């Protein structure tokens, strides 16, 4: 009908409708292809997030605290629950040398798994008196939480030490030995938890972290056996290793994995990271599609 030329008005309408339907067909085809991509079996799991100060001294610890606040605010916006499992506070300027916390909520891993790596900040720190811009880093590891059924731990492979907690905590810190240090003997992995007043609660939290780390270790071994190209999740925390840079003087966040730059840094640091996550997820989907076509 569009090619007959008998009715120019009808022909134009048919061509317009055909273009609209073709566009819709392409969208549905892409959506169907994405729906058929293999799902990450961990996507629906709760997670344990570990943030550690990297290079930069007190400023790195402050930045680690800023990242913890960012993820906490994001979790709140998603109606997820968070719980600190272990932390080591920074120096007198605040922040954390290390903080480990759990995030419980639907598809937490599917959204935050892209945050694993070295995060770099460029700004004038509160510790700087001359106004000079510093570069510091913090490492982030996002691990799908392991349940007892996911990994079997032989009690004979564990050494548990009980000691007095350090830091804030009032008289209980000095009088009651409630802190737990668990060493997994086959690997030498050590987990410490001292935030609860109850020895039992500290043990439960420490075992949760240990199981999650061991499961992640097994998962990485499997992935490395499949592909030797897989990068390690965190890196060493050196300034040259980075997945994202937070540049305060230029109000810019740059994700180096997908060459994406966005602005309004204060909003991002207040937990508005959906835009970054969506872009990373889209890039991952495109990569999966390319791999399927090879």
C-alpha positions as CSV (number, residue, x, y, z in Angstrom):
1,X,0.0,0.0,0.0
2,X,2.8,2.4,0.8
3,X,4.5,1.8,-2.5
4,X,1.4,1.9,-4.7
5,X,1.4,5.7,-4.7
6,X,-2.4,5.9,-5.2
7,X,-2.9,7.8,-1.9
8,X,0.1,10.0,-0.8
9,X,-1.4,10.7,2.6
10,X,-2.1,7.1,3.4
11,X,1.3,6.1,2.1
12,X,3.0,8.6,4.5
13,X,1.0,7.3,7.4
14,X,1.9,3.7,6.6
15,X,5.6,4.6,6.4
16,X,5.4,6.4,9.7
17,X,3.6,3.5,11.4
18,X,6.1,1.1,9.9
19,X,9.0,3.1,11.3
20,X,7.3,3.2,14.8
21,X,6.7,-0.5,14.8
22,X,10.2,-1.3,13.6
23,X,11.6,0.8,16.5
24,X,9.3,-1.0,18.9
25,X,10.4,-4.4,17.5
26,X,14.0,-3.5,18.0
27,X,13.4,-2.5,21.6
28,X,11.5,-5.7,22.3
29,X,14.1,-7.8,20.6
30,X,16.8,-6.2,22.8
31,X,14.7,-6.7,25.9
32,X,14.2,-10.3,25.1
33,X,17.9,-10.9,24.4
34,X,18.8,-9.3,27.8
35,X,16.1,-11.4,29.6
36,X,17.7,-14.6,28.1
37,X,21.2,-13.7,29.3
38,X,22.5,-15.9,32.1
39,X,21.8,-14.5,35.5
40,X,24.3,-14.1,38.2
41,X,23.3,-16.6,40.9
42,X,24.3,-14.2,43.6
43,X,22.2,-11.2,42.4
44,X,19.4,-11.7,44.9
45,X,21.7,-12.2,47.9
46,X,22.4,-9.9,50.8
47,X,25.9,-8.6,50.9
48,X,28.8,-7.8,53.1
49,X,30.7,-4.7,52.2
50,X,34.3,-4.1,53.3
51,X,35.8,-0.6,53.0
52,X,39.4,0.0,53.9
53,X,41.5,3.2,53.9
54,X,44.3,3.0,51.3
55,X,47.0,5.5,50.4
56,X,46.7,8.9,52.0
57,X,46.9,8.6,55.8
58,X,44.2,10.4,57.8
59,X,42.5,11.7,54.6
60,X,42.2,8.1,53.3
61,X,40.4,7.2,56.5
62,X,38.1,10.2,56.2
63,X,37.3,9.2,52.6
64,X,36.5,5.6,53.7
65,X,34.0,7.1,56.1
66,X,32.5,9.2,53.2
67,X,32.1,6.0,51.1
68,X,30.4,4.3,54.0
69,X,28.0,7.2,54.4
70,X,27.3,7.1,50.6
71,X,26.4,3.4,50.6
72,X,24.4,3.7,53.8
73,X,22.3,6.5,52.3
74,X,21.8,4.5,49.1
75,X,20.7,1.5,51.1
76,X,18.3,3.7,53.0
77,X,16.8,4.9,49.7
78,X,16.3,1.3,48.6
79,X,14.7,0.4,51.9
80,X,17.5,-2.0,52.7
81,X,18.8,-2.7,56.2
82,X,22.4,-2.2,57.2
83,X,24.3,-3.4,60.2
84,X,28.0,-2.7,61.1
85,X,29.8,-6.0,61.7
86,X,33.3,-4.6,62.5
87,X,35.1,-1.3,62.4
88,X,38.4,0.3,63.2
89,X,38.2,4.0,63.5
90,X,40.6,6.4,61.9
91,X,42.8,8.9,63.6
92,X,41.7,12.0,65.4
93,X,40.2,13.5,62.2
94,X,37.5,10.8,61.9
95,X,36.6,8.2,59.3
96,X,37.7,4.5,59.4
97,X,40.8,2.5,58.8
98,X,38.4,-0.3,58.1
99,X,34.6,-0.9,58.3
100,X,32.7,-4.0,57.5
101,X,28.9,-3.9,57.3
102,X,26.1,-6.1,56.1
103,X,23.3,-4.9,53.7
104,X,20.1,-6.9,53.7
105,X,17.5,-6.3,51.0
106,X,16.2,-7.4,47.6
107,X,18.8,-7.6,44.9
108,X,21.5,-5.8,47.0
109,X,24.3,-7.7,45.3
110,X,22.9,-7.1,41.8
111,X,23.1,-3.3,42.4
112,X,26.3,-2.8,44.5
113,X,28.5,-5.5,43.0
114,X,29.9,-2.9,40.5
115,X,31.3,-0.9,43.5
116,X,34.2,-3.3,44.1
117,X,37.6,-1.8,43.5
118,X,39.8,1.1,44.3
119,X,38.1,4.5,44.7
120,X,40.2,7.6,44.4
121,X,39.5,11.1,45.8
122,X,41.1,14.4,44.8
123,X,40.4,17.3,47.1
124,X,41.8,19.6,49.8
125,X,41.6,17.6,53.0
126,X,40.7,19.0,56.3
127,X,44.2,17.9,57.4
128,X,45.8,20.3,54.9
129,X,46.6,23.8,56.1
130,X,48.1,25.2,52.8
131,X,45.2,24.5,50.6
132,X,47.0,21.9,48.5
133,X,44.9,19.2,46.7
134,X,45.7,15.7,47.9
135,X,45.0,12.3,46.2
136,X,43.9,9.5,48.4
137,X,42.3,6.1,48.0
138,X,40.0,3.6,49.7
139,X,39.3,0.0,48.6
140,X,35.8,-1.4,48.5
141,X,34.9,-5.1,48.4
142,X,31.3,-6.2,47.9
143,X,30.8,-9.9,48.7
144,X,27.5,-11.9,48.4
145,X,26.7,-13.1,51.9
146,X,27.3,-16.8,52.5
147,X,24.8,-18.8,54.6
148,X,25.8,-21.9,56.6
149,X,24.5,-24.2,53.8
150,X,26.8,-22.4,51.2
151,X,30.1,-23.5,52.7
152,X,31.1,-26.1,55.2
153,X,33.7,-25.1,57.8
154,X,35.4,-27.8,59.9
155,X,35.4,-26.6,63.6
156,X,38.9,-28.2,63.9
157,X,40.2,-25.6,61.3
158,X,39.3,-22.7,63.6
159,X,41.2,-21.1,66.4
160,X,39.2,-18.7,68.5
161,X,40.8,-16.1,70.8
162,X,38.9,-14.0,73.3
163,X,40.2,-10.7,74.4
164,X,39.2,-7.3,75.8
165,X,37.7,-4.9,73.3
166,X,39.5,-1.7,72.5
167,X,38.1,1.8,71.8
168,X,34.9,3.4,72.9
169,X,32.5,1.3,74.9
170,X,32.5,2.4,78.5
171,X,33.3,0.2,81.5
172,X,32.3,-3.0,79.6
173,X,35.3,-2.6,77.4
174,X,37.7,-2.9,80.3
175,X,35.9,-5.4,82.4
176,X,34.5,-8.0,80.1
177,X,36.5,-10.0,77.5
178,X,33.9,-10.2,74.7
179,X,35.9,-9.5,71.6
180,X,36.5,-12.5,69.2
181,X,39.4,-13.2,66.9
182,X,38.9,-16.2,64.6
183,X,41.7,-17.6,62.6
184,X,41.0,-20.0,59.8
185,X,44.0,-22.3,60.0
186,X,44.1,-23.7,56.4
187,X,44.6,-20.2,55.0
188,X,45.6,-18.1,57.9
189,X,42.6,-15.8,57.3
190,X,41.8,-13.7,60.4
191,X,38.4,-12.1,61.3
192,X,38.0,-9.9,64.4
193,X,34.7,-8.6,65.8
194,X,34.5,-6.6,69.0
195,X,31.5,-4.2,68.5
196,X,29.0,-6.2,70.5
197,X,29.0,-6.5,74.3
198,X,28.1,-10.1,74.0
199,X,30.8,-12.6,73.2
200,X,28.2,-14.8,71.5
201,X,27.1,-12.0,69.2
202,X,30.6,-11.1,68.3
203,X,31.2,-14.8,67.4
204,X,28.1,-15.0,65.2
205,X,29.1,-11.8,63.3
206,X,32.7,-13.0,62.9
207,X,31.6,-16.4,61.6
208,X,29.3,-14.6,59.1
209,X,32.2,-12.6,57.7
210,X,34.5,-15.6,57.6
211,X,32.0,-17.7,55.7
212,X,31.4,-14.9,53.2
213,X,35.1,-14.4,52.6
214,X,35.7,-18.1,52.1
215,X,32.8,-18.4,49.7
216,X,34.1,-15.4,47.8
217,X,37.5,-17.1,47.6
218,X,36.0,-20.2,46.2
219,X,33.9,-18.2,43.7
220,X,37.0,-16.4,42.5
221,X,38.9,-19.6,42.0
222,X,36.1,-21.0,39.9
223,X,35.9,-17.8,37.8
224,X,39.7,-17.7,37.3
225,X,39.6,-21.3,36.1
226,X,37.1,-20.2,33.5
227,X,38.7,-17.0,32.4
228,X,42.3,-15.9,33.1
229,X,41.3,-12.4,32.2
230,X,39.3,-11.8,35.4
231,X,40.6,-8.9,37.4
232,X,41.1,-9.2,41.2
233,X,38.3,-7.4,43.1
234,X,40.1,-4.8,45.0
235,X,43.8,-4.4,44.1
236,X,46.4,-3.0,46.4
237,X,45.0,0.5,47.0
238,X,47.8,2.3,45.2
239,X,46.9,5.6,43.6
240,X,47.4,4.3,40.1
241,X,44.9,1.5,40.5
242,X,41.4,2.9,40.4
243,X,37.9,2.2,39.1
244,X,36.5,5.7,40.0
245,X,37.8,9.1,40.8
246,X,35.9,11.7,42.9
247,X,37.3,15.1,41.9
248,X,36.0,17.7,44.3
249,X,37.6,20.9,42.8
250,X,35.9,20.1,39.4
251,X,32.7,18.6,40.9
252,X,33.2,15.5,38.8
253,X,33.0,11.8,39.3
254,X,34.7,9.7,36.6
255,X,34.2,5.9,36.3
256,X,37.3,4.7,34.4
257,X,35.9,1.3,33.5
258,X,33.3,2.8,31.1
259,X,34.8,6.3,30.5
260,X,31.8,8.0,32.2
261,X,31.9,11.4,33.9
262,X,29.1,12.9,35.8
263,X,28.7,16.0,38.0
264,X,26.9,17.1,41.1
265,X,29.3,15.3,43.4
266,X,27.6,16.2,46.7
267,X,24.4,14.5,45.5
268,X,26.3,11.4,44.6
269,X,28.1,11.3,48.0
270,X,24.7,11.6,49.6
271,X,23.7,8.3,48.1
272,X,22.4,9.1,44.6
273,X,24.4,6.5,42.7
274,X,21.7,4.9,40.6
275,X,22.9,6.7,37.5
276,X,26.4,5.2,37.9
277,X,25.1,1.8,38.7
278,X,22.7,1.8,35.7
279,X,25.5,2.8,33.3
280,X,27.7,0.0,34.6
281,X,25.0,-2.6,34.4
282,X,24.2,-1.5,30.8
283,X,27.9,-1.8,29.9
284,X,28.0,-5.3,31.5
285,X,25.0,-6.4,29.4
286,X,26.6,-5.1,26.2
287,X,29.7,-7.1,27.0
288,X,27.6,-10.2,27.6
289,X,25.8,-9.8,24.3
290,X,29.2,-9.4,22.5
291,X,30.5,-12.6,24.1
292,X,27.4,-14.5,23.0
293,X,27.9,-13.4,19.4
294,X,31.5,-14.5,19.3
